[in-house]
Amino acid sequence: MIPQEKRFVRGILSASLSIFLFLLSFFFTALLLIRIVNVTMVIKNTDIYGVLEDTEIAHYMVSQLNSLPFNNTWINLYDVENFIKTDAVSNEIENIYKIYVKALNSNNLEYHLTENTVLGIVTNLEPELTYLFSHNMTEADNIVLTRTLDDILDFKGLTVSGIIYDVGVNAIVPRLMFSPYTLWGLGILIALLLCLTILHNTGKLEKTLMHSGIPIALSGVLYLLPGIILGSSPEMPGGRLLTLSKLTAGVIHLFIWSGIVLSAIGVILIVGSFVFKRLRSTGALKNKKNS
């Protein structure tokens, strides 16, 4: 193979390794975010009122809560939002999220909340409910509230498979997303790609750093852009984009921080590439090796 063809093949191989590293690092970070996401924090940073204000279920829920026989105040949607964002309530929601993820990983797609489970949660939240209703909750009150919540949410309809259907994705997608084996598999593939990149650029550390840094930095930029756009556009036009910004407000900063970390790693590798290239061109590395 003549030198020109050899350079072309090496160029194609370098580009392929970089593209695969970019894709794998992007999806690996996405799956990692799903696992480390703090549901409590997401809830507290989400515009719950903005998401629910124009939905029928929100108005029905407020109406049902105000119709409870033990309710000594008038509840509006802002009260519901503040109640959901309390530490105790958001922690209970996070526990429910973990239960559903566990059921998904166990292939228990028909799992749903039961009245007994929700009654236990309601009992745990008696101090918060006492404040919400201006009434000291009793065991009988807890049972009435649980049945009211079942009427509003329909616990039997909130199965794992039902939620997946409502989201509109194939069941295999969330299984892959939440499976620990998928994360481990991507991690191993990234490690193999890095090893191949090192072998491909044997003796040329600056090229290894450059070919690794650029795709990692680009994957970081892809996380930064949506986070910055949605996070810095409070006056964006209405419609789906506005609803999306309200719904994703709680995870925007996760995207931003993930983008910052990935971009920083990529930039450090790229800067390191230039540093080693400079040292090699000035003979510093050779002199140090000879000494």
FITORVEX-812342 format. One record per residue (C-alpha): residue number from 0; x negated, y, z; residue in one letter. Coordinates in steps of 0.25 Angstrom, whole numbers, plus 5000, padded with zeros to 4 digits. Layout:
residues N
[NUM; [X; Y; Z]; 'A'];
...
END
This chain:
residues 291
[0; [5000; 5000; 5000]; 'M'];
[1; [4994; 5013; 4996]; 'I'];
[2; [4993; 5024; 5007]; 'P'];
[3; [5004; 5033; 5001]; 'Q'];
[4; [5014; 5021; 5002]; 'E'];
[5; [5009; 5017; 5016]; 'K'];
[6; [5011; 5031; 5021]; 'R'];
[7; [5025; 5031; 5015]; 'F'];
[8; [5028; 5018; 5022]; 'V'];
[9; [5022; 5023; 5035]; 'R'];
[10; [5031; 5035; 5034]; 'G'];
[11; [5044; 5027; 5032]; 'I'];
[12; [5040; 5019; 5044]; 'L'];
[13; [5037; 5031; 5053]; 'S'];
[14; [5051; 5037; 5048]; 'A'];
[15; [5058; 5025; 5051]; 'S'];
[16; [5052; 5023; 5065]; 'L'];
[17; [5056; 5037; 5068]; 'S'];
[18; [5070; 5036; 5063]; 'I'];
[19; [5072; 5024; 5071]; 'F'];
[20; [5066; 5030; 5084]; 'L'];
[21; [5075; 5042; 5082]; 'F'];
[22; [5088; 5034; 5081]; 'L'];
[23; [5084; 5024; 5092]; 'L'];
[24; [5080; 5035; 5102]; 'S'];
[25; [5093; 5043; 5099]; 'F'];
[26; [5102; 5031; 5102]; 'F'];
[27; [5093; 5026; 5114]; 'F'];
[28; [5095; 5040; 5120]; 'T'];
[29; [5110; 5039; 5117]; 'A'];
[30; [5112; 5026; 5124]; 'L'];
[31; [5103; 5030; 5136]; 'L'];
[32; [5112; 5042; 5138]; 'L'];
[33; [5125; 5033; 5138]; 'I'];
[34; [5118; 5025; 5150]; 'R'];
[35; [5113; 5037; 5158]; 'I'];
[36; [5124; 5046; 5156]; 'V'];
[37; [5130; 5051; 5169]; 'N'];
[38; [5145; 5051; 5167]; 'V'];
[39; [5147; 5060; 5179]; 'T'];
[40; [5138; 5071; 5173]; 'M'];
[41; [5145; 5070; 5160]; 'V'];
[42; [5159; 5071; 5166]; 'I'];
[43; [5154; 5084; 5174]; 'K'];
[44; [5149; 5090; 5161]; 'N'];
[45; [5161; 5087; 5152]; 'T'];
[46; [5172; 5097; 5149]; 'D'];
[47; [5183; 5087; 5154]; 'I'];
[48; [5193; 5098; 5153]; 'Y'];
[49; [5189; 5102; 5139]; 'G'];
[50; [5190; 5087; 5135]; 'V'];
[51; [5204; 5084; 5141]; 'L'];
[52; [5211; 5098; 5140]; 'E'];
[53; [5218; 5094; 5127]; 'D'];
[54; [5221; 5080; 5129]; 'T'];
[55; [5234; 5074; 5133]; 'E'];
[56; [5228; 5064; 5144]; 'I'];
[57; [5223; 5076; 5151]; 'A'];
[58; [5236; 5083; 5152]; 'H'];
[59; [5243; 5070; 5156]; 'Y'];
[60; [5233; 5068; 5167]; 'M'];
[61; [5234; 5081; 5173]; 'V'];
[62; [5249; 5080; 5173]; 'S'];
[63; [5249; 5066; 5179]; 'Q'];
[64; [5239; 5071; 5190]; 'L'];
[65; [5248; 5083; 5193]; 'N'];
[66; [5260; 5073; 5194]; 'S'];
[67; [5253; 5065; 5205]; 'L'];
[68; [5262; 5065; 5218]; 'P'];
[69; [5250; 5068; 5227]; 'F'];
[70; [5244; 5079; 5219]; 'N'];
[71; [5245; 5092; 5227]; 'N'];
[72; [5239; 5102; 5216]; 'T'];
[73; [5239; 5105; 5201]; 'W'];
[74; [5228; 5098; 5193]; 'I'];
[75; [5223; 5103; 5179]; 'N'];
[76; [5213; 5098; 5170]; 'L'];
[77; [5202; 5106; 5176]; 'Y'];
[78; [5205; 5099; 5189]; 'D'];
[79; [5204; 5086; 5182]; 'V'];
[80; [5190; 5090; 5176]; 'E'];
[81; [5185; 5094; 5189]; 'N'];
[82; [5190; 5082; 5196]; 'F'];
[83; [5183; 5073; 5185]; 'I'];
[84; [5170; 5080; 5187]; 'K'];
[85; [5169; 5078; 5202]; 'T'];
[86; [5157; 5069; 5206]; 'D'];
[87; [5166; 5058; 5211]; 'A'];
[88; [5175; 5057; 5199]; 'V'];
[89; [5164; 5058; 5189]; 'S'];
[90; [5156; 5047; 5196]; 'N'];
[91; [5169; 5038; 5196]; 'E'];
[92; [5170; 5041; 5181]; 'I'];
[93; [5155; 5037; 5179]; 'E'];
[94; [5158; 5024; 5186]; 'N'];
[95; [5169; 5021; 5177]; 'I'];
[96; [5161; 5024; 5165]; 'Y'];
[97; [5150; 5014; 5170]; 'K'];
[98; [5161; 5003; 5172]; 'I'];
[99; [5166; 5005; 5158]; 'Y'];
[100; [5151; 5004; 5153]; 'V'];
[101; [5149; 4992; 5161]; 'K'];
[102; [5162; 4986; 5155]; 'A'];
[103; [5158; 4989; 5141]; 'L'];
[104; [5144; 4982; 5143]; 'N'];
[105; [5151; 4970; 5149]; 'S'];
[106; [5160; 4970; 5137]; 'N'];
[107; [5172; 4972; 5146]; 'N'];
[108; [5180; 4980; 5135]; 'L'];
[109; [5193; 4979; 5142]; 'E'];
[110; [5188; 4985; 5155]; 'Y'];
[111; [5197; 4997; 5160]; 'H'];
[112; [5199; 5004; 5173]; 'L'];
[113; [5209; 4998; 5183]; 'T'];
[114; [5218; 5005; 5193]; 'E'];
[115; [5210; 4999; 5204]; 'N'];
[116; [5197; 5004; 5199]; 'T'];
[117; [5203; 5018; 5197]; 'V'];
[118; [5210; 5018; 5210]; 'L'];
[119; [5196; 5015; 5217]; 'G'];
[120; [5191; 5027; 5209]; 'I'];
[121; [5203; 5036; 5213]; 'V'];
[122; [5200; 5032; 5228]; 'T'];
[123; [5186; 5036; 5227]; 'N'];
[124; [5190; 5049; 5222]; 'L'];
[125; [5200; 5053; 5233]; 'E'];
[126; [5192; 5065; 5237]; 'P'];
[127; [5192; 5071; 5223]; 'E'];
[128; [5206; 5067; 5221]; 'L'];
[129; [5210; 5074; 5234]; 'T'];
[130; [5204; 5087; 5229]; 'Y'];
[131; [5211; 5085; 5215]; 'L'];
[132; [5225; 5083; 5221]; 'F'];
[133; [5224; 5091; 5234]; 'S'];
[134; [5229; 5078; 5240]; 'H'];
[135; [5222; 5068; 5249]; 'N'];
[136; [5223; 5055; 5241]; 'M'];
[137; [5229; 5042; 5247]; 'T'];
[138; [5228; 5028; 5242]; 'E'];
[139; [5242; 5029; 5236]; 'A'];
[140; [5238; 5042; 5229]; 'D'];
[141; [5226; 5035; 5223]; 'N'];
[142; [5235; 5024; 5217]; 'I'];
[143; [5244; 5034; 5211]; 'V'];
[144; [5233; 5042; 5205]; 'L'];
[145; [5226; 5029; 5199]; 'T'];
[146; [5239; 5025; 5192]; 'R'];
[147; [5241; 5040; 5187]; 'T'];
[148; [5227; 5039; 5181]; 'L'];
[149; [5230; 5025; 5175]; 'D'];
[150; [5242; 5032; 5169]; 'D'];
[151; [5233; 5043; 5163]; 'I'];
[152; [5221; 5035; 5159]; 'L'];
[153; [5227; 5021; 5156]; 'D'];
[154; [5216; 5013; 5163]; 'F'];
[155; [5219; 5000; 5155]; 'K'];
[156; [5217; 5008; 5142]; 'G'];
[157; [5204; 5012; 5146]; 'L'];
[158; [5197; 4999; 5143]; 'T'];
[159; [5182; 4999; 5138]; 'V'];
[160; [5187; 4995; 5124]; 'S'];
[161; [5198; 5005; 5124]; 'G'];
[162; [5188; 5017; 5127]; 'I'];
[163; [5179; 5011; 5116]; 'I'];
[164; [5191; 5011; 5106]; 'Y'];
[165; [5195; 5025; 5110]; 'D'];
[166; [5181; 5030; 5107]; 'V'];
[167; [5182; 5024; 5094]; 'G'];
[168; [5169; 5016; 5093]; 'V'];
[169; [5167; 5001; 5091]; 'N'];
[170; [5165; 4993; 5104]; 'A'];
[171; [5151; 4989; 5100]; 'I'];
[172; [5146; 5004; 5101]; 'V'];
[173; [5148; 5006; 5116]; 'P'];
[174; [5143; 4993; 5119]; 'R'];
[175; [5130; 4996; 5112]; 'L'];
[176; [5130; 5010; 5118]; 'M'];
[177; [5131; 5005; 5132]; 'F'];
[178; [5124; 4992; 5131]; 'S'];
[179; [5110; 4992; 5138]; 'P'];
[180; [5104; 4983; 5128]; 'Y'];
[181; [5106; 4993; 5117]; 'T'];
[182; [5098; 5004; 5125]; 'L'];
[183; [5087; 4993; 5128]; 'W'];
[184; [5087; 4989; 5113]; 'G'];
[185; [5086; 5004; 5108]; 'L'];
[186; [5074; 5006; 5119]; 'G'];
[187; [5067; 4994; 5114]; 'I'];
[188; [5068; 4998; 5099]; 'L'];
[189; [5063; 5012; 5102]; 'I'];
[190; [5051; 5006; 5109]; 'A'];
[191; [5049; 4997; 5097]; 'L'];
[192; [5050; 5009; 5088]; 'L'];
[193; [5040; 5017; 5096]; 'L'];
[194; [5030; 5005; 5096]; 'C'];
[195; [5032; 5004; 5080]; 'L'];
[196; [5029; 5019; 5079]; 'T'];
[197; [5016; 5018; 5087]; 'I'];
[198; [5012; 5006; 5079]; 'L'];
[199; [5016; 5013; 5066]; 'H'];
[200; [5007; 5025; 5070]; 'N'];
[201; [4995; 5017; 5076]; 'T'];
[202; [4984; 5026; 5080]; 'G'];
[203; [4992; 5039; 5077]; 'K'];
[204; [4999; 5043; 5090]; 'L'];
[205; [5003; 5056; 5085]; 'E'];
[206; [5012; 5050; 5074]; 'K'];
[207; [5018; 5040; 5084]; 'T'];
[208; [5022; 5052; 5093]; 'L'];
[209; [5027; 5060; 5082]; 'M'];
[210; [5035; 5048; 5076]; 'H'];
[211; [5041; 5045; 5089]; 'S'];
[212; [5043; 5059; 5094]; 'G'];
[213; [5051; 5065; 5082]; 'I'];
[214; [5063; 5054; 5082]; 'P'];
[215; [5064; 5055; 5097]; 'I'];
[216; [5065; 5071; 5096]; 'A'];
[217; [5075; 5070; 5085]; 'L'];
[218; [5084; 5061; 5093]; 'S'];
[219; [5083; 5071; 5105]; 'G'];
[220; [5087; 5082; 5095]; 'V'];
[221; [5100; 5074; 5092]; 'L'];
[222; [5104; 5074; 5106]; 'Y'];
[223; [5100; 5088; 5108]; 'L'];
[224; [5109; 5094; 5097]; 'L'];
[225; [5123; 5089; 5101]; 'P'];
[226; [5120; 5092; 5115]; 'G'];
[227; [5116; 5106; 5112]; 'I'];
[228; [5127; 5109; 5102]; 'I'];
[229; [5138; 5104; 5111]; 'L'];
[230; [5132; 5109; 5123]; 'G'];
[231; [5130; 5123; 5118]; 'S'];
[232; [5143; 5125; 5110]; 'S'];
[233; [5154; 5129; 5120]; 'P'];
[234; [5161; 5137; 5109]; 'E'];
[235; [5161; 5126; 5099]; 'M'];
[236; [5174; 5125; 5090]; 'P'];
[237; [5185; 5117; 5095]; 'G'];
[238; [5189; 5103; 5091]; 'G'];
[239; [5181; 5090; 5092]; 'R'];
[240; [5168; 5097; 5094]; 'L'];
[241; [5173; 5105; 5106]; 'L'];
[242; [5179; 5092; 5112]; 'T'];
[243; [5166; 5085; 5110]; 'L'];
[244; [5158; 5095; 5117]; 'S'];
[245; [5167; 5095; 5129]; 'K'];
[246; [5167; 5080; 5129]; 'L'];
[247; [5152; 5079; 5128]; 'T'];
[248; [5148; 5090; 5137]; 'A'];
[249; [5144; 5080; 5148]; 'G'];
[250; [5134; 5073; 5139]; 'V'];
[251; [5129; 5085; 5131]; 'I'];
[252; [5118; 5088; 5141]; 'H'];
[253; [5114; 5073; 5140]; 'L'];
[254; [5112; 5074; 5125]; 'F'];
[255; [5104; 5087; 5128]; 'I'];
[256; [5095; 5081; 5138]; 'W'];
[257; [5093; 5068; 5130]; 'S'];
[258; [5089; 5077; 5118]; 'G'];
[259; [5080; 5085; 5126]; 'I'];
[260; [5073; 5072; 5132]; 'V'];
[261; [5072; 5065; 5118]; 'L'];
[262; [5067; 5078; 5111]; 'S'];
[263; [5057; 5081; 5122]; 'A'];
[264; [5051; 5066; 5120]; 'I'];
[265; [5051; 5068; 5105]; 'G'];
[266; [5044; 5082; 5106]; 'V'];
[267; [5034; 5077; 5116]; 'I'];
[268; [5030; 5065; 5107]; 'L'];
[269; [5029; 5075; 5095]; 'I'];
[270; [5020; 5085; 5102]; 'V'];
[271; [5012; 5073; 5107]; 'G'];
[272; [5010; 5069; 5092]; 'S'];
[273; [5005; 5083; 5089]; 'F'];
[274; [4996; 5083; 5101]; 'V'];
[275; [4989; 5069; 5097]; 'F'];
[276; [4988; 5074; 5082]; 'K'];
[277; [4981; 5086; 5087]; 'R'];
[278; [4972; 5079; 5096]; 'L'];
[279; [4969; 5069; 5085]; 'R'];
[280; [4966; 5080; 5075]; 'S'];
[281; [4956; 5087; 5084]; 'T'];
[282; [4949; 5074; 5087]; 'G'];
[283; [4953; 5075; 5102]; 'A'];
[284; [4959; 5061; 5103]; 'L'];
[285; [4947; 5055; 5095]; 'K'];
[286; [4937; 5062; 5104]; 'N'];
[287; [4944; 5057; 5117]; 'K'];
[288; [4944; 5043; 5112]; 'K'];
[289; [4930; 5043; 5108]; 'N'];
[290; [4926; 5049; 5122]; 'S'];
END
